[in-house]
């Protein structure tokens, strides 16, 4: 066990213990000079069962490998200074395995309403809900639409290490405009990188988001864009090496590994309308990647698309149903049959049992296998898996 892993475990254990003792006394600690410390935490346990195809874990036989726990602290002063951090651990199939980590942490100073600065590991403002993807109590669905917010990419999509500028400016009768501009990198855990990849790095990441709050109360439109590059050494399998040799694609100095660069462009167009207890949203996304390697082949471009429409309504103080339809279409090159797409129609019932405890039931009808993991399905080609299948999710969350 490495030093950082041990330190995080000790720190998180001590903080969780102290919080458990003081939770009954409130979530805010008032300090001198109008400063305060705000504390929040959550623990979730879920269950996944699919009719066919293993989804996110060994779901065909039913799986409880769907657990999350986190605690966060925010220190603020009356001088517009905020400091925050969250410790998080989860288990989702082969991901997480309960290893605690500093999920996000930042120093934030607001100079004026139109200019603020954050530095640290800051959440990525990508689409409408990426910043809230780790807060189960903030939404109705168990799973956000996977065409835009894939849960298996949480580590690389939730936050970046770097700096961010943000602010909001009034537009008079046209409403107001909020902007976020960021730049930095992503540090991925070796546990979440394939053993075939070595020296995996993200040299840079940059992006931004504009949100326009229109004069019609509750209506907002947004656009997000992100640019990043992945660099790594790739070790091909013997079968891949043989295929490259037959195609004359191996470089003359090939020594067992290939140098690979993958520049990415991602963007999302967003719309949301909230009126009382009704929430309606729709988003469309595209990602474009260029695979550049030492193989003697032209640059390979890949384009993937996704979209969804969703609605939820708080019928009673303790009952909120929600629905969405999500579509993911990866680059069609080399894909046949069910692997060409994945359509997802979802229905959720959220039950707020009390102000600190909720329970959700969610059903999905899936058509297509484009987002399934072959490693969870005996390495079978995705186009040979069952095309139409269903998923049941149960999840309960306690939070304060």
GITA-V40287 format. One record per helix or strand of 3 or more residues. SS is the DSSP state (@ for helix, = for strand). FROM is the first residue (numbers start at 0). TO is the last residue. If there is no record, write none. Layout:
BEGIN
ss:SS from:FROM to:TO
ss:SS from:FROM to:TO
END
This chain:
BEGIN
ss:@ from:2 to:24
ss:= from:27 to:29
ss:@ from:31 to:33
ss:= from:35 to:49
ss:@ from:58 to:60
ss:= from:65 to:75
ss:= from:80 to:91
ss:= from:100 to:111
ss:= from:114 to:122
ss:@ from:129 to:131
ss:@ from:135 to:137
ss:@ from:150 to:156
ss:= from:158 to:169
ss:@ from:171 to:173
ss:= from:175 to:184
ss:@ from:189 to:191
ss:= from:196 to:212
ss:= from:218 to:233
ss:@ from:237 to:245
ss:= from:257 to:274
ss:= from:277 to:292
ss:= from:299 to:315
ss:= from:318 to:328
ss:@ from:336 to:339
ss:= from:341 to:353
ss:= from:356 to:367
ss:@ from:373 to:376
ss:@ from:381 to:383
ss:= from:387 to:398
END
